């Protein structure tokens, strides 16, 4: 057994990459969970193939999982990788450009045979593991498939079933490499395969085989250790954006004492919210998988009209289909949350790739004058608080609310210091139960000081009223084609949304001076990259600040004042410039944009370069 030393590192970025059948997502998730339990700060970025089953060994079929963990606070999955796990030739070719020079490559030699090299479009006779092209990296090769089969040679399983465990070999190897305990993964495997003893045994054997191989092979004489991060005391867990969103809805339902009905249709990358919420029937959560997007939202509208909180979840293409029903909800003035987990577009677009593609659709994308509040989440953990706020706004202002997340937030994970239920604020919900003294008839569009109409549950004696998508007469709710009334109602509905600004927090500066040379203004999943870039530039003494918008419609009341306090405004977005159009329109600010539309997040390094240009 070779002598090994321990090298302390502050942070590490690992990219797991292989064919979509190689189990890279599971491997990455297990290493992430282990990292979270150990106490490191972390950020992940799963990268799925768009095809349901791309041809094995091809570039479109590569599945990746990037994990950044550190002993310091971090906010992104990392710009470049320290370690690349390449299960085949296509995985190496697709990800080599993101590996730091001098970085470590762990390559499965079985995935670099002539067939795999051809499928990955390498020239005939060229094998990157043998031709010296990887000389600037630390290349370590191992026949993972062969060693997996060797560990299971006495088990009565087919070769295909044995090969399914090879991701556990890689996981065990990395647990040794980063001086980790395997107990949490062993527990996970026992829970997952407890009723399938043969599969459990094979995975446990191969996990330990990978660990023992790393312990005995002479190529590795150094192990790495990343100490626990210095984080605010509390109870943490690793959480994805979609899971945090589901938990936020459950918490809001409990704090409002208002049952949730989710009417939805499966669509990438929003489907996990349906899966997660369906587990909480004990909290009064009802889930309904409808036959299409329109049925999903209209069933949720029916639930809201009946006194529940209607939720519908979708992505960009589904938002387009739901447009007319959203207009109905605006006309009815009832609570409803439309969750849009954005992805690349237009049309079917890039189903598994991230993009901030739907902001203008959320803002304007319905017929007629149809204003709706828009709330955005910034990180996976932030989905909990942001959707809790969307719920509050919706029920207290009797309006549908659009909640924006995206594929990067939805599938990425980070540590979440989850709150105690007692620390969450109550959400006051008012139902009209009867006619008040002096009321002869129920007036469904009679409003309070915030222009909010009463919420009356059908079947309540004396509170009968008309519903539908035709224009309402002011106060009475009768159908009206009167021109002056239509203009009045359009103005009232807009003013009602505008008044929400009186009931949301003022915009704050995340980092930097309250006045200065450059303000980087962001929304959604650009949060981590912006914060990381601004932190680095502040450390160098530059007058740079960062503000991040949660409330996009209406904006916080002081946003204009903040924008006019800086010489230049930069708005980075994973689209072709959407928030920047709204900011220019409302505040007459000559903001500059940084737009990336590649299906992947903006990196810290890109932003630092752009901000330096603006500071010059």
Beta strands, then each sheet from edge to edge (+ up, - down):
strand 1: 5-9
strand 2: 11-19
strand 3: 41-47
strand 4: 62-70
strand 5: 81-86
strand 6: 99-108
strand 7: 138-142
strand 8: 222-226
strand 9: 236-240
strand 10: 260-264
strand 11: 286-289
strand 12: 309-314
strand 13: 336-342
strand 14: 373-376
strand 15: 400-406
strand 16: 413-417
strand 17: 516-523
strand 18: 544-549
strand 19: 551-553
strand 20: 566-573
strand 21: 592-595
sheet 1: 1+ 8+
sheet 2: 3+ 4- 2+ 5+ 6+ 7+
sheet 3: 9+ 16-
sheet 4: 11+ 10+ 12+ 13+ 15+ 14+ 19-
sheet 5: 18+ 17+ 20+ 21+
end
